[in-house]
Amino acid sequence: MSILAVDSPGAAPADRSSPRVASLSRFMAAREPGWHSQWAWDHYEDTIIALSRDLGLRRVCEIGGGRDPAFSADEAARNGFDLIVNDIDPGELALTPAGLETACFDITGDLSKAEVRPGSYDLMISRMVFEHLHDVRSAWGNIHTLLAPGGVALAFFPTLWAPVFALNHILPEKASRAIVHALFPARRDGGGDPKFPAIYDWCRGNPKILTPMLNEAGFDDIHVQPFWGHGYFDRMPGLKQADHAFNWLAARTGTTFFTTYAFVMVRKARD
């Protein structure tokens, strides 16, 4: 079931070289996303592959990819694109798998001080990164600068005010970290998926909130795909079922206040 597939007013005209992608909302509708966030986790990579294929996007930058990029060099090559892994932390980039190009810069920072040129990338992607940024508005502005004309960005992030993330947001970081470490041992310090402080700036699943900000960043073709549900209570019988029912009802009624995750997709107009 696809819920709240949003075409923004004034959407960019269809790319003549890719008639199947008249707008990002139509692209997502054709993929028939489900309401539960498991769909987003299961289909993040193949959504990127489809965007690259359908729009001819060859130079892909993964924001905050660090030690855990979405694709290996072989996987990227097999799907017809080059992957450049970005991170603000040189230590994280040192852990990037061999064979991938890296780019160290702050997506929220002053690009004139970074070794990156405007229009460098055809597709910019991120997964579980935007909730850690202190200035998401600046990040989207920089993404617009770094995209080539006709380029696309896809950000996948958790959203407020899902109760599980609202709790993470209001708890002191020490308490939040202890809870996550107890539930997910792999996320302990030194593990393969460490926890970083979450800010949730502009991390919402409501297109009415996000679209004006994304318009200001320079984008007209905008799609916000909200998702509900999560796996944090999978090992808690009773609570798991109650939470699932709550999220199902929120999805059924289109209550974007309680989304848990979102795909936010934007396309830069051609000159």
PyRosetta script that sets phi, psi and omega in degrees:
from pyrosetta import init, pose_from_sequence

init()
pose = pose_from_sequence("MSILAVDSPGAAPADRSSPRVASLSRFMAAREPGWHSQWAWDHYEDTIIALSRDLGLRRVCEIGGGRDPAFSADEAARNGFDLIVNDIDPGELALTPAGLETACFDITGDLSKAEVRPGSYDLMISRMVFEHLHDVRSAWGNIHTLLAPGGVALAFFPTLWAPVFALNHILPEKASRAIVHALFPARRDGGGDPKFPAIYDWCRGNPKILTPMLNEAGFDDIHVQPFWGHGYFDRMPGLKQADHAFNWLAARTGTTFFTTYAFVMVRKARD")
pose.set_psi(1, 124.3)
pose.set_omega(1, 177.5)
pose.set_phi(2, -95.7)
pose.set_psi(2, 125.1)
pose.set_omega(2, -176.0)
pose.set_phi(3, -119.6)
pose.set_psi(3, 133.4)
pose.set_omega(3, 174.6)
pose.set_phi(4, 57.2)
pose.set_psi(4, 50.3)
pose.set_omega(4, 170.8)
pose.set_phi(5, -76.5)
pose.set_psi(5, 114.7)
pose.set_omega(5, -166.8)
pose.set_phi(6, -112.4)
pose.set_psi(6, 117.0)
pose.set_omega(6, 167.2)
pose.set_phi(7, -90.4)
pose.set_psi(7, 123.5)
pose.set_omega(7, 179.9)
pose.set_phi(8, -76.1)
pose.set_psi(8, 151.7)
pose.set_omega(8, 175.9)
pose.set_phi(9, -60.6)
pose.set_psi(9, 144.8)
pose.set_omega(9, 177.9)
pose.set_phi(10, 70.7)
pose.set_psi(10, 32.0)
pose.set_omega(10, -178.6)
pose.set_phi(11, -59.5)
pose.set_psi(11, 147.9)
pose.set_omega(11, -177.9)
pose.set_phi(12, -64.2)
pose.set_psi(12, 149.2)
pose.set_omega(12, 178.3)
pose.set_phi(13, -64.9)
pose.set_psi(13, 157.9)
pose.set_omega(13, -178.4)
pose.set_phi(14, -60.3)
pose.set_psi(14, 143.0)
pose.set_omega(14, 173.8)
pose.set_phi(15, -70.0)
pose.set_psi(15, 117.3)
pose.set_omega(15, -175.2)
pose.set_phi(16, -61.9)
pose.set_psi(16, -28.8)
pose.set_omega(16, -179.2)
pose.set_phi(17, -79.1)
pose.set_psi(17, -11.7)
pose.set_omega(17, -177.4)
pose.set_phi(18, -137.2)
pose.set_psi(18, 73.9)
pose.set_omega(18, -174.8)
pose.set_phi(19, -61.8)
pose.set_psi(19, -18.3)
pose.set_omega(19, -179.8)
pose.set_phi(20, -74.1)
pose.set_psi(20, -15.3)
pose.set_omega(20, -176.0)
pose.set_phi(21, -115.2)
pose.set_psi(21, 73.0)
pose.set_omega(21, 179.6)
pose.set_phi(22, -69.9)
pose.set_psi(22, -33.6)
pose.set_omega(22, 174.8)
pose.set_phi(23, -155.1)
pose.set_psi(23, 161.1)
pose.set_omega(23, 179.7)
pose.set_phi(24, -68.0)
pose.set_psi(24, -31.9)
pose.set_omega(24, 177.6)
pose.set_phi(25, -65.3)
pose.set_psi(25, -40.2)
pose.set_omega(25, 177.9)
pose.set_phi(26, -69.0)
pose.set_psi(26, -36.2)
pose.set_omega(26, 175.6)
pose.set_phi(27, -58.5)
pose.set_psi(27, -47.2)
pose.set_omega(27, -178.6)
pose.set_phi(28, -70.1)
pose.set_psi(28, -38.1)
pose.set_omega(28, 179.5)
pose.set_phi(29, -60.5)
pose.set_psi(29, -36.6)
pose.set_omega(29, 179.5)
pose.set_phi(30, -66.8)
pose.set_psi(30, -21.2)
pose.set_omega(30, -180.0)
pose.set_phi(31, -87.1)
pose.set_psi(31, -7.0)
pose.set_omega(31, 175.8)
pose.set_phi(32, 51.4)
pose.set_psi(32, 60.5)
pose.set_omega(32, -179.9)
pose.set_phi(33, -66.8)
pose.set_psi(33, 143.3)
pose.set_omega(33, 175.5)
pose.set_phi(34, -83.6)
pose.set_psi(34, 170.6)
pose.set_omega(34, -178.4)
pose.set_phi(35, -78.4)
pose.set_psi(35, -29.3)
pose.set_omega(35, -175.0)
pose.set_phi(36, -81.4)
pose.set_psi(36, 144.3)
pose.set_omega(36, -176.7)
pose.set_phi(37, -63.5)
pose.set_psi(37, -16.2)
pose.set_omega(37, 177.5)
pose.set_phi(38, -59.6)
pose.set_psi(38, -32.0)
pose.set_omega(38, 176.4)
pose.set_phi(39, -59.4)
pose.set_psi(39, -43.3)
pose.set_omega(39, -178.9)
pose.set_phi(40, -63.2)
pose.set_psi(40, -44.1)
pose.set_omega(40, 178.8)
pose.set_phi(41, -64.8)
pose.set_psi(41, -39.9)
pose.set_omega(41, -177.1)
pose.set_phi(42, -72.8)
pose.set_psi(42, -27.3)
pose.set_omega(42, -170.2)
pose.set_phi(43, -117.8)
pose.set_psi(43, 9.3)
pose.set_omega(43, 179.2)
pose.set_phi(44, -59.0)
pose.set_psi(44, -52.3)
pose.set_omega(44, -176.8)
pose.set_phi(45, -65.5)
pose.set_psi(45, -42.6)
pose.set_omega(45, -177.5)
pose.set_phi(46, -73.9)
pose.set_psi(46, -21.6)
pose.set_omega(46, 171.8)
pose.set_phi(47, -66.9)
pose.set_psi(47, -40.1)
pose.set_omega(47, 176.6)
pose.set_phi(48, -63.5)
pose.set_psi(48, -44.9)
pose.set_omega(48, 179.6)
pose.set_phi(49, -60.7)
pose.set_psi(49, -43.0)
pose.set_omega(49, -179.6)
pose.set_phi(50, -65.5)
pose.set_psi(50, -40.9)
pose.set_omega(50, 176.9)
pose.set_phi(51, -61.3)
pose.set_psi(51, -46.6)
pose.set_omega(51, 179.6)
pose.set_phi(52, -59.9)
pose.set_psi(52, -45.4)
pose.set_omega(52, -177.8)
pose.set_phi(53, -67.6)
pose.set_psi(53, -49.6)
pose.set_omega(53, -171.9)
pose.set_phi(54, -73.5)
pose.set_psi(54, -28.4)
pose.set_omega(54, -178.3)
pose.set_phi(55, -108.3)
pose.set_psi(55, 1.4)
pose.set_omega(55, 179.5)
pose.set_phi(56, 65.2)
pose.set_psi(56, 39.1)
pose.set_omega(56, -178.0)
pose.set_phi(57, -92.6)
pose.set_psi(57, 111.2)
pose.set_omega(57, -169.0)
pose.set_phi(58, -105.6)
pose.set_psi(58, -31.9)
pose.set_omega(58, -177.4)
pose.set_phi(59, -103.0)
pose.set_psi(59, 106.0)
pose.set_omega(59, -170.7)
pose.set_phi(60, -110.1)
pose.set_psi(60, 130.4)
pose.set_omega(60, 176.5)
pose.set_phi(61, -113.9)
pose.set_psi(61, 125.3)
pose.set_omega(61, 175.8)
pose.set_phi(62, -98.6)
pose.set_psi(62, 111.5)
pose.set_omega(62, -179.1)
pose.set_phi(63, -72.3)
pose.set_psi(63, 128.5)
pose.set_omega(63, 177.6)
pose.set_phi(64, 66.9)
pose.set_psi(64, 24.2)
pose.set_omega(64, -177.1)
pose.set_phi(65, -69.3)
pose.set_psi(65, -35.2)
pose.set_omega(65, 174.9)
pose.set_phi(66, 41.2)
pose.set_psi(66, -121.5)
pose.set_omega(66, -175.8)
pose.set_phi(67, -77.9)
pose.set_psi(67, -14.3)
pose.set_omega(67, -170.0)
pose.set_phi(68, -133.9)
pose.set_psi(68, 64.2)
pose.set_omega(68, 179.5)
pose.set_phi(69, -68.7)
pose.set_psi(69, 160.9)
pose.set_omega(69, -177.0)
pose.set_phi(70, -68.8)
pose.set_psi(70, -26.5)
pose.set_omega(70, -175.8)
pose.set_phi(71, -137.4)
pose.set_psi(71, 148.1)
pose.set_omega(71, 168.6)
pose.set_phi(72, -80.0)
pose.set_psi(72, 169.7)
pose.set_omega(72, 177.7)
pose.set_phi(73, -60.4)
pose.set_psi(73, -40.9)
pose.set_omega(73, -180.0)
pose.set_phi(74, -66.0)
pose.set_psi(74, -41.1)
pose.set_omega(74, 179.7)
pose.set_phi(75, -65.1)
pose.set_psi(75, -41.3)
pose.set_omega(75, 178.2)
pose.set_phi(76, -62.7)
pose.set_psi(76, -47.0)
pose.set_omega(76, -179.8)
pose.set_phi(77, -61.8)
pose.set_psi(77, -40.5)
pose.set_omega(77, -179.6)
pose.set_phi(78, -63.1)
pose.set_psi(78, -28.4)
pose.set_omega(78, -179.9)
pose.set_phi(79, -99.2)
pose.set_psi(79, 8.4)
pose.set_omega(79, 169.0)
pose.set_phi(80, 85.1)
pose.set_psi(80, 22.3)
pose.set_omega(80, 176.5)
pose.set_phi(81, -138.8)
pose.set_psi(81, 161.9)
pose.set_omega(81, 174.7)
pose.set_phi(82, -99.3)
pose.set_psi(82, 133.0)
pose.set_omega(82, -179.2)
pose.set_phi(83, -108.9)
pose.set_psi(83, 125.7)
pose.set_omega(83, 174.3)
pose.set_phi(84, -111.6)
pose.set_psi(84, 124.1)
pose.set_omega(84, -176.4)
pose.set_phi(85, -97.4)
pose.set_psi(85, 121.4)
pose.set_omega(85, 178.6)
pose.set_phi(86, -101.4)
pose.set_psi(86, 149.6)
pose.set_omega(86, 166.9)
pose.set_phi(87, -161.4)
pose.set_psi(87, 153.7)
pose.set_omega(87, 176.0)
pose.set_phi(88, -78.7)
pose.set_psi(88, -20.4)
pose.set_omega(88, -172.6)
pose.set_phi(89, -104.8)
pose.set_psi(89, 114.2)
pose.set_omega(89, 177.6)
pose.set_phi(90, -58.7)
pose.set_psi(90, -30.3)
pose.set_omega(90, 178.5)
pose.set_phi(91, -64.6)
pose.set_psi(91, -38.6)
pose.set_omega(91, 176.3)
pose.set_phi(92, -67.4)
pose.set_psi(92, -40.5)
pose.set_omega(92, 179.6)
pose.set_phi(93, -67.0)
pose.set_psi(93, -27.1)
pose.set_omega(93, 176.7)
pose.set_phi(94, -65.5)
pose.set_psi(94, -19.7)
pose.set_omega(94, 179.2)
pose.set_phi(95, -95.5)
pose.set_psi(95, 1.0)
pose.set_omega(95, 178.3)
pose.set_phi(96, -63.0)
pose.set_psi(96, 134.2)
pose.set_omega(96, -180.0)
pose.set_phi(97, -55.0)
pose.set_psi(97, 147.3)
pose.set_omega(97, -177.6)
pose.set_phi(98, -59.8)
pose.set_psi(98, 147.7)
pose.set_omega(98, 175.4)
pose.set_phi(99, 95.9)
pose.set_psi(99, -8.9)
pose.set_omega(99, -179.1)
pose.set_phi(100, -103.2)
pose.set_psi(100, 136.9)
pose.set_omega(100, 174.2)
pose.set_phi(101, -70.3)
pose.set_psi(101, 146.4)
pose.set_omega(101, 179.4)
pose.set_phi(102, -124.6)
pose.set_psi(102, 157.2)
pose.set_omega(102, 178.8)
pose.set_phi(103, -144.3)
pose.set_psi(103, 115.8)
pose.set_omega(103, -176.7)
pose.set_phi(104, -97.3)
pose.set_psi(104, 106.3)
pose.set_omega(104, 174.1)
pose.set_phi(105, -159.5)
pose.set_psi(105, 162.0)
pose.set_omega(105, -179.7)
pose.set_phi(106, -93.4)
pose.set_psi(106, 115.6)
pose.set_omega(106, -176.8)
pose.set_phi(107, -65.2)
pose.set_psi(107, -18.7)
pose.set_omega(107, 177.6)
pose.set_phi(108, -97.4)
pose.set_psi(108, -2.0)
pose.set_omega(108, -170.9)
pose.set_phi(109, -94.0)
pose.set_psi(109, -168.0)
pose.set_omega(109, 179.7)
pose.set_phi(110, -81.7)
pose.set_psi(110, 108.8)
pose.set_omega(110, -175.8)
pose.set_phi(111, -68.5)
pose.set_psi(111, -20.7)
pose.set_omega(111, 178.7)
pose.set_phi(112, -66.3)
pose.set_psi(112, -19.5)
pose.set_omega(112, 178.5)
pose.set_phi(113, -95.8)
pose.set_psi(113, 0.1)
pose.set_omega(113, -178.8)
pose.set_phi(114, -105.8)
pose.set_psi(114, 153.0)
pose.set_omega(114, 179.0)
pose.set_phi(115, -86.9)
pose.set_psi(115, 64.3)
pose.set_omega(115, 179.8)
pose.set_phi(116, -146.9)
pose.set_psi(116, 137.2)
pose.set_omega(116, -176.1)
pose.set_phi(117, -98.2)
pose.set_psi(117, 147.4)
pose.set_omega(117, 172.6)
pose.set_phi(118, -56.8)
pose.set_psi(118, 144.9)
pose.set_omega(118, 178.5)
pose.set_phi(119, 72.0)
pose.set_psi(119, 23.1)
pose.set_omega(119, -174.5)
pose.set_phi(120, -76.3)
pose.set_psi(120, -24.2)
pose.set_omega(120, -168.5)
pose.set_phi(121, -127.0)
pose.set_psi(121, 146.6)
pose.set_omega(121, 176.5)
pose.set_phi(122, -89.4)
pose.set_psi(122, -30.9)
pose.set_omega(122, -177.2)
pose.set_phi(123, -144.2)
pose.set_psi(123, 128.6)
pose.set_omega(123, 177.0)
pose.set_phi(124, -119.7)
pose.set_psi(124, 131.1)
pose.set_omega(124, -174.0)
pose.set_phi(125, -129.6)
pose.set_psi(125, 156.0)
pose.set_omega(125, 173.1)
pose.set_phi(126, -156.6)
pose.set_psi(126, 148.5)
pose.set_omega(126, 179.5)
pose.set_phi(127, -136.4)
pose.set_psi(127, 119.3)
pose.set_omega(127, 178.4)
pose.set_phi(128, 56.7)
pose.set_psi(128, 47.9)
pose.set_omega(128, 179.7)
pose.set_phi(129, -121.6)
pose.set_psi(129, -43.9)
pose.set_omega(129, -169.8)
pose.set_phi(130, -63.1)
pose.set_psi(130, -27.1)
pose.set_omega(130, 179.0)
pose.set_phi(131, -67.1)
pose.set_psi(131, -15.4)
pose.set_omega(131, -179.5)
pose.set_phi(132, -96.3)
pose.set_psi(132, -3.8)
pose.set_omega(132, -176.3)
pose.set_phi(133, -87.7)
pose.set_psi(133, 139.1)
pose.set_omega(133, -179.9)
pose.set_phi(134, -82.2)
pose.set_psi(134, -19.4)
pose.set_omega(134, -175.9)
pose.set_phi(135, -141.9)
pose.set_psi(135, 79.2)
pose.set_omega(135, -176.4)
pose.set_phi(136, -67.9)
pose.set_psi(136, -32.7)
pose.set_omega(136, 176.9)
pose.set_phi(137, -56.9)
pose.set_psi(137, -45.4)
pose.set_omega(137, 178.1)
pose.set_phi(138, -66.2)
pose.set_psi(138, -35.4)
pose.set_omega(138, 178.2)
pose.set_phi(139, -60.0)
pose.set_psi(139, -45.9)
pose.set_omega(139, 179.9)
pose.set_phi(140, -66.1)
pose.set_psi(140, -36.6)
pose.set_omega(140, 176.3)
pose.set_phi(141, -63.0)
pose.set_psi(141, -41.6)
pose.set_omega(141, 178.2)
pose.set_phi(142, -68.5)
pose.set_psi(142, -35.4)
pose.set_omega(142, 176.5)
pose.set_phi(143, -61.8)
pose.set_psi(143, -42.4)
pose.set_omega(143, 177.5)
pose.set_phi(144, -59.4)
pose.set_psi(144, -41.0)
pose.set_omega(144, 179.2)
pose.set_phi(145, -65.4)
pose.set_psi(145, -40.6)
pose.set_omega(145, -173.4)
pose.set_phi(146, -80.7)
pose.set_psi(146, -19.4)
pose.set_omega(146, 179.0)
pose.set_phi(147, -77.0)
pose.set_psi(147, 141.4)
pose.set_omega(147, 170.0)
pose.set_phi(148, -71.3)
pose.set_psi(148, 158.3)
pose.set_omega(148, 175.4)
pose.set_phi(149, -53.7)
pose.set_psi(149, 132.5)
pose.set_omega(149, -176.1)
pose.set_phi(150, 83.6)
pose.set_psi(150, -1.0)
pose.set_omega(150, -178.5)
pose.set_phi(151, -73.5)
pose.set_psi(151, 159.9)
pose.set_omega(151, -174.2)
pose.set_phi(152, -126.6)
pose.set_psi(152, 148.1)
pose.set_omega(152, 171.6)
pose.set_phi(153, -127.0)
pose.set_psi(153, 143.7)
pose.set_omega(153, 176.4)
pose.set_phi(154, -131.2)
pose.set_psi(154, 119.4)
pose.set_omega(154, 176.1)
pose.set_phi(155, -116.0)
pose.set_psi(155, 129.7)
pose.set_omega(155, 179.6)
pose.set_phi(156, -116.4)
pose.set_psi(156, 117.2)
pose.set_omega(156, -174.9)
pose.set_phi(157, -150.1)
pose.set_psi(157, 159.6)
pose.set_omega(157, 174.0)
pose.set_phi(158, -75.6)
pose.set_psi(158, 155.9)
pose.set_omega(158, -173.9)
pose.set_phi(159, -128.4)
pose.set_psi(159, 151.9)
pose.set_omega(159, 167.1)
pose.set_phi(160, -92.3)
pose.set_psi(160, 144.1)
pose.set_omega(160, 14.6)
pose.set_phi(161, -116.7)
pose.set_psi(161, 54.5)
pose.set_omega(161, 169.4)
pose.set_phi(162, -57.7)
pose.set_psi(162, 131.2)
pose.set_omega(162, -174.7)
pose.set_phi(163, -52.2)
pose.set_psi(163, -40.7)
pose.set_omega(163, -177.1)
pose.set_phi(164, -65.2)
pose.set_psi(164, -35.2)
pose.set_omega(164, 179.3)
pose.set_phi(165, -85.9)
pose.set_psi(165, -28.3)
pose.set_omega(165, 173.5)
pose.set_phi(166, -61.6)
pose.set_psi(166, -40.5)
pose.set_omega(166, 177.4)
pose.set_phi(167, -63.3)
pose.set_psi(167, -43.7)
pose.set_omega(167, 177.7)
pose.set_phi(168, -61.3)
pose.set_psi(168, -33.4)
pose.set_omega(168, -177.4)
pose.set_phi(169, -72.5)
pose.set_psi(169, -39.1)
pose.set_omega(169, -173.3)
pose.set_phi(170, -92.1)
pose.set_psi(170, -20.8)
pose.set_omega(170, 179.1)
pose.set_phi(171, -72.9)
pose.set_psi(171, 149.0)
pose.set_omega(171, 170.5)
pose.set_phi(172, -57.8)
pose.set_psi(172, 146.5)
pose.set_omega(172, -175.3)
pose.set_phi(173, -57.9)
pose.set_psi(173, -35.1)
pose.set_omega(173, 179.9)
pose.set_phi(174, -62.4)
pose.set_psi(174, -43.1)
pose.set_omega(174, -179.8)
pose.set_phi(175, -69.9)
pose.set_psi(175, -42.9)
pose.set_omega(175, 178.7)
pose.set_phi(176, -61.3)
pose.set_psi(176, -42.2)
pose.set_omega(176, 179.8)
pose.set_phi(177, -63.3)
pose.set_psi(177, -40.9)
pose.set_omega(177, -179.3)
pose.set_phi(178, -63.1)
pose.set_psi(178, -40.2)
pose.set_omega(178, 179.9)
pose.set_phi(179, -65.8)
pose.set_psi(179, -47.3)
pose.set_omega(179, -179.4)
pose.set_phi(180, -62.9)
pose.set_psi(180, -41.6)
pose.set_omega(180, 179.9)
pose.set_phi(181, -63.3)
pose.set_psi(181, -36.2)
pose.set_omega(181, 179.6)
pose.set_phi(182, -69.4)
pose.set_psi(182, -39.3)
pose.set_omega(182, -178.3)
pose.set_phi(183, -78.7)
pose.set_psi(183, -34.4)
pose.set_omega(183, -174.9)
pose.set_phi(184, -132.3)
pose.set_psi(184, 89.0)
pose.set_omega(184, -176.8)
pose.set_phi(185, -56.2)
pose.set_psi(185, -30.6)
pose.set_omega(185, -179.0)
pose.set_phi(186, -65.6)
pose.set_psi(186, -15.1)
pose.set_omega(186, -178.6)
pose.set_phi(187, -94.9)
pose.set_psi(187, 6.7)
pose.set_omega(187, 175.4)
pose.set_phi(188, -70.3)
pose.set_psi(188, 158.8)
pose.set_omega(188, 178.5)
pose.set_phi(189, -56.1)
pose.set_psi(189, 131.8)
pose.set_omega(189, -177.8)
pose.set_phi(190, 91.4)
pose.set_psi(190, -8.6)
pose.set_omega(190, 177.5)
pose.set_phi(191, -82.8)
pose.set_psi(191, -175.7)
pose.set_omega(191, -176.1)
pose.set_phi(192, -82.4)
pose.set_psi(192, -9.5)
pose.set_omega(192, -176.8)
pose.set_phi(193, -142.5)
pose.set_psi(193, 68.5)
pose.set_omega(193, -174.1)
pose.set_phi(194, -65.2)
pose.set_psi(194, 154.5)
pose.set_omega(194, 178.0)
pose.set_phi(195, -89.7)
pose.set_psi(195, 133.8)
pose.set_omega(195, 175.3)
pose.set_phi(196, -114.5)
pose.set_psi(196, 152.3)
pose.set_omega(196, 179.7)
pose.set_phi(197, -57.4)
pose.set_psi(197, 138.7)
pose.set_omega(197, -178.8)
pose.set_phi(198, -108.6)
pose.set_psi(198, 133.3)
pose.set_omega(198, -178.8)
pose.set_phi(199, -106.9)
pose.set_psi(199, -35.5)
pose.set_omega(199, 178.5)
pose.set_phi(200, 65.7)
pose.set_psi(200, 28.7)
pose.set_omega(200, 175.7)
pose.set_phi(201, -63.3)
pose.set_psi(201, 121.6)
pose.set_omega(201, -180.0)
pose.set_phi(202, 59.6)
pose.set_psi(202, 19.6)
pose.set_omega(202, 178.0)
pose.set_phi(203, -90.9)
pose.set_psi(203, 86.6)
pose.set_omega(203, -179.0)
pose.set_phi(204, -133.3)
pose.set_psi(204, 158.1)
pose.set_omega(204, 178.2)
pose.set_phi(205, -105.3)
pose.set_psi(205, 9.8)
pose.set_omega(205, -177.3)
pose.set_phi(206, -96.9)
pose.set_psi(206, 114.5)
pose.set_omega(206, -178.9)
pose.set_phi(207, -62.7)
pose.set_psi(207, -27.3)
pose.set_omega(207, 179.3)
pose.set_phi(208, -66.4)
pose.set_psi(208, -27.6)
pose.set_omega(208, 177.0)
pose.set_phi(209, -81.0)
pose.set_psi(209, -43.6)
pose.set_omega(209, -172.1)
pose.set_phi(210, -80.9)
pose.set_psi(210, -35.4)
pose.set_omega(210, -171.9)
pose.set_phi(211, -59.2)
pose.set_psi(211, -45.7)
pose.set_omega(211, 178.8)
pose.set_phi(212, -59.5)
pose.set_psi(212, -39.5)
pose.set_omega(212, 178.6)
pose.set_phi(213, -65.2)
pose.set_psi(213, -40.7)
pose.set_omega(213, -180.0)
pose.set_phi(214, -71.4)
pose.set_psi(214, -32.4)
pose.set_omega(214, 172.4)
pose.set_phi(215, -61.2)
pose.set_psi(215, -43.6)
pose.set_omega(215, 179.3)
pose.set_phi(216, -62.5)
pose.set_psi(216, -31.0)
pose.set_omega(216, 178.0)
pose.set_phi(217, -74.1)
pose.set_psi(217, -11.5)
pose.set_omega(217, 175.6)
pose.set_phi(218, 114.9)
pose.set_psi(218, 3.2)
pose.set_omega(218, -176.0)
pose.set_phi(219, -98.5)
pose.set_psi(219, 142.0)
pose.set_omega(219, 175.2)
pose.set_phi(220, -113.7)
pose.set_psi(220, -40.0)
pose.set_omega(220, 178.2)
pose.set_phi(221, -86.5)
pose.set_psi(221, 104.6)
pose.set_omega(221, -171.7)
pose.set_phi(222, -132.2)
pose.set_psi(222, 137.1)
pose.set_omega(222, 172.9)
pose.set_phi(223, -136.7)
pose.set_psi(223, 130.5)
pose.set_omega(223, 174.8)
pose.set_phi(224, -114.2)
pose.set_psi(224, 116.0)
pose.set_omega(224, 178.5)
pose.set_phi(225, -106.8)
pose.set_psi(225, 106.2)
pose.set_omega(225, -178.6)
pose.set_phi(226, -83.5)
pose.set_psi(226, 150.9)
pose.set_omega(226, 175.0)
pose.set_phi(227, -133.4)
pose.set_psi(227, 154.9)
pose.set_omega(227, 178.1)
pose.set_phi(228, -125.3)
pose.set_psi(228, 161.0)
pose.set_omega(228, 177.5)
pose.set_phi(229, 86.4)
pose.set_psi(229, 160.2)
pose.set_omega(229, -177.6)
pose.set_phi(230, -162.3)
pose.set_psi(230, 177.8)
pose.set_omega(230, -177.7)
pose.set_phi(231, -112.2)
pose.set_psi(231, 12.7)
pose.set_omega(231, -175.1)
pose.set_phi(232, -66.9)
pose.set_psi(232, -24.4)
pose.set_omega(232, -177.9)
pose.set_phi(233, -105.9)
pose.set_psi(233, 17.4)
pose.set_omega(233, -175.1)
pose.set_phi(234, -60.8)
pose.set_psi(234, -28.6)
pose.set_omega(234, -179.6)
pose.set_phi(235, -99.7)
pose.set_psi(235, 21.7)
pose.set_omega(235, -178.3)
pose.set_phi(236, -127.2)
pose.set_psi(236, 82.5)
pose.set_omega(236, -179.1)
pose.set_phi(237, -53.9)
pose.set_psi(237, 142.6)
pose.set_omega(237, -177.4)
pose.set_phi(238, 91.8)
pose.set_psi(238, -62.5)
pose.set_omega(238, 177.2)
pose.set_phi(239, -64.2)
pose.set_psi(239, -39.3)
pose.set_omega(239, 178.1)
pose.set_phi(240, -57.9)
pose.set_psi(240, -48.3)
pose.set_omega(240, -177.2)
pose.set_phi(241, -68.1)
pose.set_psi(241, -39.9)
pose.set_omega(241, 179.8)
pose.set_phi(242, -65.7)
pose.set_psi(242, -41.6)
pose.set_omega(242, 179.8)
pose.set_phi(243, -66.7)
pose.set_psi(243, -39.5)
pose.set_omega(243, 178.8)
pose.set_phi(244, -61.8)
pose.set_psi(244, -43.0)
pose.set_omega(244, 179.3)
pose.set_phi(245, -62.8)
pose.set_psi(245, -41.2)
pose.set_omega(245, 178.4)
pose.set_phi(246, -61.0)
pose.set_psi(246, -46.3)
pose.set_omega(246, -177.8)
pose.set_phi(247, -69.9)
pose.set_psi(247, -37.0)
pose.set_omega(247, 176.4)
pose.set_phi(248, -60.1)
pose.set_psi(248, -43.7)
pose.set_omega(248, -179.9)
pose.set_phi(249, -65.9)
pose.set_psi(249, -41.7)
pose.set_omega(249, 178.1)
pose.set_phi(250, -61.6)
pose.set_psi(250, -42.1)
pose.set_omega(250, 178.2)
pose.set_phi(251, -66.2)
pose.set_psi(251, -42.9)
pose.set_omega(251, -177.5)
pose.set_phi(252, -61.4)
pose.set_psi(252, -36.7)
pose.set_omega(252, -178.6)
pose.set_phi(253, -93.6)
pose.set_psi(253, -0.5)
pose.set_omega(253, 179.6)
pose.set_phi(254, 68.4)
pose.set_psi(254, 32.9)
pose.set_omega(254, -177.9)
pose.set_phi(255, -82.1)
pose.set_psi(255, 92.9)
pose.set_omega(255, -175.1)
pose.set_phi(256, -74.8)
pose.set_psi(256, -10.8)
pose.set_omega(256, 176.5)
pose.set_phi(257, -61.9)
pose.set_psi(257, -29.0)
pose.set_omega(257, -174.9)
pose.set_phi(258, -111.3)
pose.set_psi(258, 23.6)
pose.set_omega(258, 173.2)
pose.set_phi(259, -60.7)
pose.set_psi(259, 154.4)
pose.set_omega(259, 176.8)
pose.set_phi(260, -105.9)
pose.set_psi(260, -31.5)
pose.set_omega(260, 178.7)
pose.set_phi(261, -143.0)
pose.set_psi(261, 165.3)
pose.set_omega(261, 174.4)
pose.set_phi(262, -150.3)
pose.set_psi(262, 146.7)
pose.set_omega(262, 160.6)
pose.set_phi(263, -95.4)
pose.set_psi(263, 124.3)
pose.set_omega(263, 171.2)
pose.set_phi(264, -114.3)
pose.set_psi(264, 122.0)
pose.set_omega(264, -175.1)
pose.set_phi(265, -123.4)
pose.set_psi(265, 135.8)
pose.set_omega(265, 179.5)
pose.set_phi(266, -137.4)
pose.set_psi(266, 152.6)
pose.set_omega(266, 176.0)
pose.set_phi(267, -130.2)
pose.set_psi(267, 133.5)
pose.set_omega(267, 177.9)
pose.set_phi(268, -80.8)
pose.set_psi(268, 133.7)
pose.set_omega(268, -179.6)
pose.set_phi(269, -64.1)
pose.set_psi(269, 150.0)
pose.set_omega(269, 173.5)
pose.set_phi(270, -74.9)
pose.set_psi(270, 145.5)
pose.set_omega(270, 178.5)
pose.set_phi(271, -66.5)
pose.dump_pdb("model.pdb")
